[in-house]
Amino acid sequence: LLMFLVLPQLSPLWHTPKVKGAQTGLSEQITPGDIVALSQSSELAFRATFNDTPPIAKQRYWRAIVMEDFDGKTWKVHPYRLKMREFQLQTKQQFKPTLTGPFLSYEIIAEPNYQPWLFAMDIAVPADAQSSRNIIQSSDFLLFNRQPVVNRYQYAVRSYPEALASQTLTKIDRQINLTLPEKRNHRTQQWVSKLREQFEDNNHFVEAVLRHFVDNPFVYTLRPDVMLVDPVDRFLFDNQAGFCSHYASALAYTLRLGGIPARLVTGYQGGELVESTGTSPYL
């Protein structure tokens, strides 16, 4: 009895990997190959009210989390970004992106998610004094709140859709987004090496990678086969079936192998348009 009470419950010294299901939503890390079933959630994430006509659905990508740390299987928020977030919170310093072109003005009411990150379209900046006091702009073009969102939270932003192309990668950005795991996914490494020999131009190389998805029988499914070992290899050359995380992970890893900085951005696409009794379109 004494041993049971005093000693912590230890995990076994060995175990077999367990596949799992998941629900649509956001997390600060993803392991696509471990998921065998993805269920769709109908829970409300946020509401957006535009001052003018909102962009069409395919242009409404609500950026939330950037993942740049990849070990060959799992993508996570990079430790450097977490440290920078803490530094910005302590010093109240803001990252200031280069803003060019027209902008969209809108307000968001976010539902509680107990996380600090906020939803916005590229590239977003706080649009009023209250939002500027509470929201921090990070160097990976995300907005996060000074405190986790534990209640419904309203904020105003402006998004500059054309501004992303005006940004310049820093040395640390390039280093983070070109880092490769030493092991795993050897077939993908060999495939990219041969492609690079044929296509030295970056644009032609990317076109060749994308043709692989077009010329092969890839399908979108919420119930993919499990891919516990070398998941990118299995997805690209064997299973060729998965959901958005499988495609994004495989493409980002392939681009890094080809010497092109790449990372995963997670968020929500589109949104259900709702009639508003006022003058502003409501989403």
Solvent accessible surface area in square Angstrom, and as a share of the most:
residue,aa,sasa,rsa
1,L,170,0.85
2,L,131,0.65
3,M,130,0.58
4,F,166,0.69
5,L,125,0.62
6,V,102,0.58
7,L,96,0.48
8,P,94,0.59
9,Q,183,0.81
10,L,146,0.73
11,S,91,0.59
12,P,92,0.58
13,L,184,0.92
14,W,198,0.70
15,H,136,0.61
16,T,87,0.51
17,P,90,0.57
18,K,168,0.71
19,V,68,0.39
20,K,108,0.46
21,G,47,0.45
22,A,36,0.28
23,Q,111,0.49
24,T,48,0.28
25,G,45,0.43
26,L,42,0.21
27,S,57,0.37
28,E,54,0.24
29,Q,90,0.40
30,I,33,0.17
31,T,16,0.09
32,P,8,0.05
33,G,1,0.01
34,D,23,0.12
35,I,19,0.10
36,V,45,0.26
37,A,23,0.17
38,L,21,0.11
39,S,61,0.39
40,Q,140,0.62
41,S,39,0.25
42,S,118,0.76
43,E,145,0.65
44,L,87,0.44
45,A,28,0.21
46,F,26,0.11
47,R,63,0.23
48,A,1,0.00
49,T,45,0.26
50,F,2,0.01
51,N,90,0.46
52,D,107,0.56
53,T,110,0.64
54,P,18,0.11
55,P,21,0.13
56,I,98,0.50
57,A,53,0.41
58,K,161,0.68
59,Q,111,0.49
60,R,15,0.05
61,Y,80,0.31
62,W,2,0.01
63,R,20,0.07
64,A,0,0.00
65,I,3,0.02
66,V,1,0.01
67,M,0,0.00
68,E,1,0.01
69,D,49,0.25
70,F,11,0.05
71,D,73,0.38
72,G,0,0.00
73,K,39,0.17
74,T,16,0.09
75,W,0,0.00
76,K,85,0.36
77,V,14,0.08
78,H,40,0.18
79,P,66,0.41
80,Y,68,0.26
81,R,16,0.06
82,L,69,0.34
83,K,146,0.62
84,M,59,0.27
85,R,38,0.14
86,E,90,0.40
87,F,90,0.38
88,Q,9,0.04
89,L,53,0.26
90,Q,140,0.62
91,T,59,0.34
92,K,147,0.62
93,Q,100,0.44
94,Q,70,0.31
95,F,66,0.27
96,K,173,0.73
97,P,16,0.10
98,T,71,0.41
99,L,70,0.35
100,T,55,0.32
101,G,45,0.43
102,P,89,0.56
103,F,92,0.38
104,L,43,0.21
105,S,26,0.17
106,Y,3,0.01
107,E,72,0.32
108,I,0,0.00
109,I,59,0.30
110,A,1,0.01
111,E,30,0.13
112,P,52,0.33
113,N,40,0.21
114,Y,143,0.54
115,Q,65,0.29
116,P,25,0.15
117,W,13,0.04
118,L,2,0.01
119,F,7,0.03
120,A,6,0.05
121,M,9,0.04
122,D,39,0.20
123,I,0,0.00
124,A,5,0.04
125,V,25,0.14
126,P,28,0.17
127,A,41,0.32
128,D,64,0.33
129,A,69,0.53
130,Q,99,0.44
131,S,4,0.03
132,S,52,0.34
133,R,143,0.52
134,N,43,0.22
135,I,0,0.00
136,I,0,0.00
137,Q,4,0.02
138,S,13,0.09
139,S,27,0.18
140,D,6,0.03
141,F,24,0.10
142,L,14,0.07
143,L,4,0.02
144,F,6,0.02
145,N,14,0.07
146,R,65,0.24
147,Q,123,0.55
148,P,64,0.40
149,V,3,0.02
150,V,77,0.44
151,N,104,0.53
152,R,152,0.55
153,Y,41,0.15
154,Q,104,0.46
155,Y,5,0.02
156,A,11,0.09
157,V,0,0.00
158,R,94,0.34
159,S,0,0.00
160,Y,25,0.09
161,P,75,0.47
162,E,106,0.48
163,A,0,0.00
164,L,74,0.37
165,A,101,0.78
166,S,49,0.31
167,Q,38,0.17
168,T,123,0.71
169,L,81,0.40
170,T,72,0.42
171,K,177,0.75
172,I,61,0.31
173,D,13,0.07
174,R,107,0.39
175,Q,115,0.51
176,I,4,0.02
177,N,3,0.01
178,L,54,0.27
179,T,74,0.43
180,L,66,0.33
181,P,22,0.14
182,E,164,0.73
183,K,151,0.64
184,R,95,0.35
185,N,0,0.00
186,H,98,0.44
187,R,105,0.38
188,T,0,0.00
189,Q,53,0.24
190,Q,113,0.50
191,W,46,0.16
192,V,3,0.02
193,S,61,0.39
194,K,132,0.56
195,L,19,0.10
196,R,54,0.20
197,E,137,0.61
198,Q,121,0.54
199,F,52,0.22
200,E,150,0.67
201,D,69,0.36
202,N,80,0.41
203,N,106,0.55
204,H,99,0.44
205,F,0,0.00
206,V,44,0.25
207,E,90,0.41
208,A,7,0.06
209,V,1,0.00
210,L,82,0.41
211,R,113,0.41
212,H,28,0.12
213,F,34,0.14
214,V,120,0.69
215,D,107,0.55
216,N,47,0.24
217,P,107,0.67
218,F,30,0.13
219,V,83,0.48
220,Y,135,0.51
221,T,37,0.21
222,L,46,0.23
223,R,181,0.66
224,P,6,0.04
225,D,95,0.49
226,V,49,0.28
227,M,0,0.00
228,L,43,0.21
229,V,110,0.63
230,D,34,0.18
231,P,13,0.08
232,V,6,0.04
233,D,4,0.02
234,R,80,0.29
235,F,3,0.01
236,L,1,0.00
237,F,59,0.25
238,D,71,0.37
239,N,34,0.18
240,Q,22,0.10
241,A,19,0.15
242,G,0,0.00
243,F,5,0.02
244,C,82,0.49
245,S,20,0.13
246,H,7,0.03
247,Y,56,0.21
248,A,44,0.34
249,S,7,0.05
250,A,1,0.01
251,L,53,0.26
252,A,6,0.05
253,Y,0,0.00
254,T,1,0.00
255,L,27,0.13
256,R,4,0.01
257,L,40,0.20
258,G,6,0.06
259,G,42,0.41
260,I,31,0.15
261,P,34,0.21
262,A,13,0.10
263,R,52,0.19
264,L,6,0.03
265,V,47,0.27
266,T,23,0.13
267,G,18,0.17
268,Y,71,0.27
269,Q,101,0.45
270,G,7,0.07
271,G,49,0.47
272,E,140,0.63
273,L,108,0.54
274,V,68,0.39
275,E,166,0.75
276,S,49,0.32
277,T,153,0.89
278,G,52,0.50
279,T,141,0.82
280,S,31,0.20
281,P,37,0.23
282,Y,59,0.22
283,L,19,0.09
